[in-house]
Amino acid sequence: MTKKKRILVVDDEKNMQTVLKLLFDGEGYEARCVSDGLEALDALKAAAADSQSGYSVVISDLKMNRMDGMGLLRAMRERNIGVPFILVTAYGTIEKAVEAMKLGAVDVVTKPFAKEALLAVVSRAIARDGNEDFQRGADVTEGIVYYSPAMAEIRRLIERVGPATAPVLLMGESGTGKEVLARAIHRIYSGGEFDAKPFVSVNCPAVPESLLESELFGYRKGAFTGADQDFKGKVEMADGGTLFLDEIGDLPASIQPKLLRLLENRTFEPLGSGKTKRIEIRIICATNRNVAKLVSEGRFREDLLYRINTFTVELPPLRKRQEDIAPLAEFFLRRFSFEARKNVAGFSPEAAEYLVAYSWPGNVRELKNVIERATILCSGAEILAEDLPPELRRACAGARRDEGFTAEGEAASDAPAGSAIDDVERSLLVEALERSSGNISAAARILGITRNTMRYRIRKYGLETERKDE
């Protein structure tokens, strides 16, 4: 007999406790209800002492006496309690939702909610419990969401580099998340509290060359016509913290010597001042251009390149880290679902297949925009294929036709039926399902694919019979 999954419900309203217990017990779970975060911690501690009675998920209200939902989430994190956490609230703000997800919450659900949506969220959270790959990628404390080994290695690097004051150069295509990484480095540099030190961002090509020097270094009253008061530039605003120079490859030649001086001596001179100012500053630069090529073309100073690239981190494009597509999509879905006051629990298998198959030329930024659009258009409990942009679906369909498949995923007329690749794929699926006793989630983990992809492949090869989805 399969042991029931246990759910800990934390809510100070007796009516809500009753409703949720009836709902979960009726779905085959075993629910226990407590009234606040302190009682929940006692229950989790007792469960940890008894390996046979652990909880599979915690569902907590936000507003409660003694210890609220955010307090409970922080306490669980401090005590290394890794039970999946779902925050339920009628009072939350977008900021609270983002804060909860950064602390490790797997989802945020707003009241009132449809029971089907809540059950879907719980099912997805329980499926993650014990998934080592998810646990490795679920830490979004610094805003970084990943599964891939490439991003895991980058994460390890910035943890070593973060506390130092040495310059860092972030390289990668547009939209790969260079500013997110810069903010993560700054958080580490600030001792874990992002706002403990200033973080000032400058997009170099967005500021006209004639204004960039004064924007960066500031000016004194009377420095030029119209300068009727002192102006503190971005460099001085970042004193004691981090200056992030985005698209450094577009930095005008006239500004490069002044930046070099700042890097070498930590000094600068505001326009019209005639006096040198000394500051303590951490500089992080980012670019989507080949800076070495710019040097060879005489458009970027070689000595400046050597100063900004003490540590160089290259972010791979999203198409080269497909493992990160699903967790990023889920992260954005939780955020935009909360913003839109919807309870969208996930993606249909077809939609998930499209997301993984697409090449994402705009990288993470494009994925974020697609999920925001799909969340707004979604009218049910999950994102469907038709909620995705038509051009994305057409691009995937074209790629599949090039590979011998139609848009519906069937073998095209010019592709041999029962090809060797199909036979190998089917045998791998069968073997994984046999090893997992028909458990779809476990089989997906064996193959290193998402559960939605696994379910799609099962349907494709007609392997639905007596498969468990736990």
C-alpha positions in Angstrom: 0.0 0.0 0.0 1.4 3.4 -1.0 2.0 5.7 1.9 0.0 9.0 1.8 1.9 12.2 1.2 1.6 14.5 4.2 0.8 18.2 3.9 1.3 20.7 6.7 -1.3 23.5 6.5 -0.4 26.7 8.4 -3.4 29.2 8.8 -4.9 31.0 11.7 -8.4 30.8 10.2 -10.3 27.7 11.4 -12.6 27.8 8.4 -9.7 27.8 6.0 -8.1 24.9 7.9 -11.3 22.9 7.6 -11.6 23.6 3.9 -8.0 22.7 3.0 -8.0 19.6 5.2 -11.2 18.3 3.5 -9.8 19.2 0.1 -6.4 17.4 0.6 -7.8 14.4 2.5 -10.3 13.9 -0.3 -7.5 13.8 -2.8 -5.7 11.1 -1.0 -3.2 13.2 0.9 -2.9 13.4 4.7 -3.3 17.0 5.9 -2.4 18.4 9.4 -3.4 22.0 10.3 -1.6 24.4 12.7 -2.3 28.0 13.5 1.0 29.9 13.0 4.6 29.6 12.1 5.8 28.6 15.6 3.5 25.7 15.7 4.6 24.7 12.2 8.2 24.7 13.2 7.4 22.4 16.2 5.5 20.1 13.8 8.4 20.0 11.3 10.9 19.4 14.1 8.8 16.4 15.4 8.5 15.1 11.8 12.3 15.3 11.3 12.8 13.2 14.4 10.5 10.5 12.9 11.8 9.6 9.4 8.4 7.8 8.7 6.3 10.9 9.2 7.9 13.7 7.2 5.9 16.3 5.4 6.0 16.5 1.6 4.9 20.2 1.4 4.1 23.2 3.6 1.2 25.5 2.7 1.2 28.7 4.7 -0.9 31.8 4.9 1.0 35.1 4.9 -0.8 37.1 7.7 -0.7 35.3 11.1 0.0 36.1 14.7 3.3 35.3 16.5 5.1 34.2 13.3 3.7 34.9 9.8 4.3 33.1 6.6 7.5 34.9 5.6 8.9 34.5 9.1 8.2 30.7 8.8 9.9 30.6 5.4 13.0 32.4 6.8 13.1 30.1 9.8 12.9 27.0 7.6 15.7 28.2 5.5 17.9 29.1 8.6 17.3 25.5 10.0 17.9 23.9 6.6 14.4 22.5 6.4 14.1 21.6 2.7 10.3 20.8 2.6 8.7 22.6 -0.5 7.0 25.7 0.7 3.9 27.4 -0.9 2.7 30.8 0.3 -1.0 31.6 0.2 -2.1 35.1 0.6 -4.9 37.6 -0.1 -2.8 40.5 1.1 0.5 40.1 -0.8 2.3 42.5 -3.0 4.5 41.7 -6.0 7.5 42.5 -3.9 6.4 39.9 -1.2 6.0 37.3 -3.9 9.4 37.9 -5.4 10.9 37.9 -1.9 9.2 34.6 -1.0 10.5 33.0 -4.2 14.0 34.3 -3.5 13.9 32.7 -0.1 13.0 29.4 -1.7 9.2 29.2 -1.9 8.2 27.0 -4.8 5.0 29.0 -5.5 2.8 31.9 -4.3 -1.0 31.4 -4.6 -3.5 34.3 -4.1 -6.9 34.0 -2.5 -9.5 33.3 -3.7 -8.1 30.3 -5.6 -9.7 27.5 -7.6 -9.2 24.1 -5.9 -7.9 22.6 -9.1 -5.2 25.3 -9.4 -4.1 24.7 -5.8 -4.0 20.9 -6.2 -1.9 21.3 -9.4 0.6 23.5 -7.5 0.8 21.0 -4.6 1.2 18.1 -7.0 4.1 19.9 -8.8 5.7 20.8 -5.5 5.6 17.2 -4.2 7.0 15.9 -7.5 10.0 18.1 -6.9 10.6 16.9 -3.3 13.8 14.8 -3.3 14.7 15.7 -6.9 18.4 16.4 -6.5 18.6 18.3 -9.8 15.8 20.6 -8.7 17.4 21.2 -5.3 20.7 22.1 -7.0 18.9 24.7 -9.2 16.3 26.0 -6.9 18.4 28.4 -5.0 17.4 31.8 -6.3 18.7 33.8 -3.4 20.8 35.8 -5.7 18.2 35.9 -8.5 19.9 33.1 -10.5 17.7 30.2 -11.6 19.5 27.3 -13.1 19.8 23.5 -13.5 22.7 23.4 -16.0 26.3 22.5 -15.0 27.5 25.6 -16.9 25.5 27.9 -14.7 26.4 25.9 -11.6 30.0 26.5 -12.4 29.4 30.2 -12.9 27.6 30.3 -9.6 30.6 28.7 -7.8 32.9 31.3 -9.5 31.0 34.3 -8.4 30.7 33.0 -4.9 34.6 33.1 -4.8 34.9 36.4 -6.7 32.0 38.2 -5.0 33.7 39.3 -1.7 36.7 40.8 -3.5 37.0 44.3 -4.9 38.7 43.3 -8.2 36.9 44.2 -11.5 34.7 41.7 -13.2 33.9 41.5 -16.9 30.7 39.8 -17.8 30.4 38.6 -21.4 27.5 37.1 -23.3 24.8 37.7 -25.9 22.1 40.2 -25.3 19.5 39.0 -22.8 21.6 36.3 -21.2 21.2 37.9 -17.7 24.4 39.8 -17.3 22.8 42.5 -15.0 21.2 39.7 -12.9 24.7 38.2 -12.4 26.1 41.7 -11.6 23.5 42.2 -8.9 24.3 38.7 -7.5 28.0 39.6 -7.3 27.1 42.9 -5.6 24.9 41.1 -3.1 27.8 38.9 -2.1 30.1 41.9 -2.0 27.6 43.6 0.4 27.6 40.7 2.8 24.3 39.1 1.6 22.2 42.3 1.9 21.8 43.9 -1.5 20.9 47.4 -0.2 23.7 47.4 2.4 25.9 49.1 -0.2 24.9 51.2 -3.2 24.5 49.5 -6.6 24.5 52.0 -9.5 23.9 50.9 -13.1 24.9 52.8 -16.2 23.9 51.7 -19.8 26.8 53.3 -21.7 25.3 53.5 -25.2 22.0 54.8 -23.8 23.6 58.1 -22.7 24.7 60.5 -25.5 28.5 60.8 -25.7 28.3 64.6 -25.0 26.6 63.9 -21.7 28.3 60.7 -20.6 31.3 62.2 -18.9 29.2 64.5 -16.7 26.7 61.6 -16.1 29.6 59.4 -14.8 31.9 61.9 -13.0 29.5 64.7 -12.1 30.2 68.4 -12.3 30.4 71.6 -10.2 28.3 74.6 -10.5 29.5 76.9 -13.4 31.4 74.1 -15.1 29.5 74.8 -18.3 26.5 76.8 -19.5 23.4 75.5 -17.7 25.3 74.0 -14.8 23.5 76.1 -12.1 24.2 73.7 -9.3 26.6 70.8 -8.3 25.7 67.4 -9.7 26.9 64.2 -8.2 27.8 61.6 -10.9 27.1 57.9 -11.0 30.7 57.2 -9.9 30.4 59.2 -6.7 26.9 57.8 -6.1 28.4 54.3 -6.1 31.1 55.2 -3.5 31.4 52.3 -1.1 29.5 49.9 -3.4 29.3 48.7 -7.0 29.3 50.6 -10.3 27.9 48.5 -13.1 28.8 49.6 -16.6 26.6 47.8 -19.1 27.7 47.5 -22.7 31.2 48.7 -21.9 32.3 47.9 -25.5 30.4 51.0 -26.6 32.2 53.3 -24.2 33.4 56.4 -26.2 37.2 56.7 -26.7 37.1 60.1 -24.9 35.9 58.5 -21.7 38.2 55.5 -21.6 41.3 57.2 -20.1 39.2 58.6 -17.3 37.7 55.2 -16.5 41.3 53.7 -16.6 42.4 56.3 -14.0 39.4 55.4 -11.8 40.3 51.7 -12.0 44.0 52.2 -11.3 43.9 54.9 -8.6 40.3 55.0 -7.4 40.3 58.7 -8.2 38.3 61.0 -10.5 37.8 64.7 -11.1 34.3 66.1 -11.5 33.9 68.6 -14.4 34.8 72.1 -13.4 36.2 71.0 -10.0 39.9 71.1 -10.5 40.2 68.8 -7.5 40.7 65.0 -7.4 38.3 62.9 -5.3 39.2 59.5 -4.0 36.5 56.8 -3.5 36.2 53.1 -2.7 34.3 51.3 -5.5 33.8 47.9 -7.1 33.4 48.0 -10.9 31.6 45.4 -12.9 31.4 45.7 -16.7 29.3 43.8 -19.2 29.3 43.5 -23.0 27.8 41.5 -25.8 30.7 42.4 -28.1 34.1 40.9 -28.7 36.2 43.4 -26.8 39.5 41.8 -28.0 38.4 42.5 -31.6 37.6 46.1 -30.7 41.1 46.4 -29.3 42.6 45.1 -32.5 40.5 47.6 -34.4 41.8 50.5 -32.3 38.3 51.2 -30.8 39.0 50.1 -27.2 42.2 50.7 -25.1 44.2 47.5 -24.5 45.3 48.7 -21.1 41.7 49.3 -20.1 40.7 45.8 -21.2 43.4 44.4 -19.0 42.1 46.4 -16.1 38.4 45.4 -16.4 38.9 41.7 -17.1 40.7 40.7 -13.9 37.9 38.1 -13.7 36.0 37.3 -16.9 32.7 35.4 -16.7 31.1 34.3 -20.0 27.4 33.5 -19.9 26.3 30.9 -22.3 23.2 31.6 -24.5 20.0 29.9 -23.4 20.0 27.6 -26.4 23.2 26.0 -25.0 21.7 25.4 -21.6 18.3 23.9 -22.3 18.1 22.4 -18.8 17.5 26.0 -17.6 14.5 26.7 -19.8 11.9 24.9 -17.6 13.0 26.3 -14.2 13.3 29.8 -15.6 9.8 29.5 -17.3 8.3 28.3 -14.0 10.1 31.1 -12.1 8.6 33.7 -14.4 5.2 32.0 -14.4 5.0 32.3 -10.6 5.9 35.9 -10.8 3.6 37.0 -13.6 0.8 34.8 -12.3 0.9 36.6 -9.0 1.1 40.0 -10.7 -1.9 39.2 -12.9 -3.8 37.8 -9.8 -4.2 34.4 -11.5 -3.5 30.9 -10.3 -1.7 29.4 -13.3 -0.1 26.2 -12.1 2.1 25.3 -15.0 2.4 24.4 -18.6 0.6 21.8 -20.7 2.9 19.1 -22.2 2.6 20.6 -25.6 3.5 24.1 -24.4 6.5 22.8 -22.4 7.7 21.0 -25.5 7.5 24.2 -27.6 9.5 26.1 -24.9 12.3 23.5 -24.8 12.4 23.1 -28.6 12.6 26.9 -29.4 16.1 28.4 -30.0 15.5 31.6 -28.0 17.6 34.1 -30.0 16.6 36.8 -27.4 17.8 34.5 -24.5 16.3 34.8 -21.0 14.9 38.3 -21.7 12.8 36.8 -24.6 11.7 33.9 -22.5 10.6 36.3 -19.7 8.5 38.3 -22.2 6.9 35.2 -23.7 5.9 33.9 -20.3 4.4 37.3 -19.3 2.4 37.4 -22.5 1.2 33.7 -22.1 0.2 34.3 -18.5 -2.0 37.3 -19.5 -3.6 35.3 -22.3 -4.1 32.1 -20.3 -7.7 31.4 -19.3 -7.2 28.2 -17.4 -5.0 26.5 -14.8 -2.1 26.0 -17.2 -0.4 27.6 -20.1 -1.5 26.0 -23.4 0.4 25.9 -26.7 -2.0 28.4 -28.2 -1.1 30.9 -25.4 2.5 31.0 -26.9 3.4 33.5 -29.7 2.5 32.2 -33.2 6.0 33.0 -34.5 7.5 30.8 -31.7 5.2 27.9 -32.7 5.9 28.3 -36.4 9.7 28.4 -35.7 9.5 25.1 -33.8 7.2 23.5 -36.4 9.7 24.5 -39.1 12.5 23.0 -37.2 10.6 19.8 -36.6 9.7 19.5 -40.3 13.4 19.9 -41.1 14.0 17.0 -38.7 11.4 14.9 -40.4 8.4 15.7 -38.2 5.2 17.6 -38.8 4.0 20.4 -36.5 1.8 17.9 -34.7 4.9 15.7 -33.9 4.0 12.8 -36.2 6.5 11.4 -38.7 6.5 13.3 -42.0 5.7 11.6 -45.2 9.3 11.6 -46.3 10.6 10.3 -43.0 10.8 6.5 -42.6 8.3 5.1 -40.2 9.8 3.4 -37.1 13.2 5.0 -37.7 16.2 3.8 -35.7 16.1 7.0 -33.6 12.5 6.4 -32.7 13.3 2.8 -31.7 16.2 3.9 -29.4 14.1 6.7 -27.8 11.2 4.3 -27.2 13.4 1.7 -25.6 15.0 4.3 -23.3 11.5 5.4 -22.2 10.4 1.8 -21.6 13.6 1.0 -19.6 13.2 4.1 -17.5 9.5 3.4 -16.7 10.4 -0.2 -15.8 13.2 0.9 -13.5 10.8 3.4 -11.8 7.9 0.9 -11.6 5.8 3.2 -13.9 6.4 6.4 -11.9 6.5 9.1 -14.5 8.3 11.7 -12.3 11.0 9.2 -11.3 11.4 8.0 -14.9 11.9 11.7 -16.0 14.6 12.1 -13.4 16.4 9.0 -14.7 16.4 10.4 -18.2 17.2 14.0 -17.1 14.1 15.5 -18.7 11.0 17.3 -17.3 7.9 15.5 -16.3 5.9 17.3 -19.0 8.4 16.2 -21.7 8.2 12.6 -20.3 4.4 12.6 -20.5 4.5 13.9 -24.1 6.9 11.1 -25.1 4.7 8.5 -23.4 1.7 9.7 -25.4 3.8 9.8 -28.6 4.8 6.2 -28.3 1.5 4.9 -26.8 2.9 3.9 -23.4 0.1 5.3 -21.3 -1.1 2.0 -19.9 -0.9 1.8 -16.1 1.6 4.6 -15.7 1.7 6.3 -12.3 2.2 10.1 -12.1 3.2 10.8 -8.5 
